[in-house]
Amino acid sequence: MIVEHAFLVGFSKSFGLFYLIALSIAVVIYAMWPSNKKRFDDAAQSIFHDEGGPCR
């Protein structure tokens, strides 16, 4: 069986597209998961905890 270059290119582009879409959906679900809210809120506020005031 001979596989043509055009078929391989089309398949890899399609697979890559669906892979990136699935990965993006997984990241959004992880970021929006209710049990991660406290972790992300703490990370967002952590830069303010160490601040002693303006630099002089």
Secondary structure, 3 states (H helix, E strand, C coil): CCCCHHHHHHHHHHHHHHHHHHHHHHHHHHHHCHHHHHHHHHHHHHHHHCCCCCCC
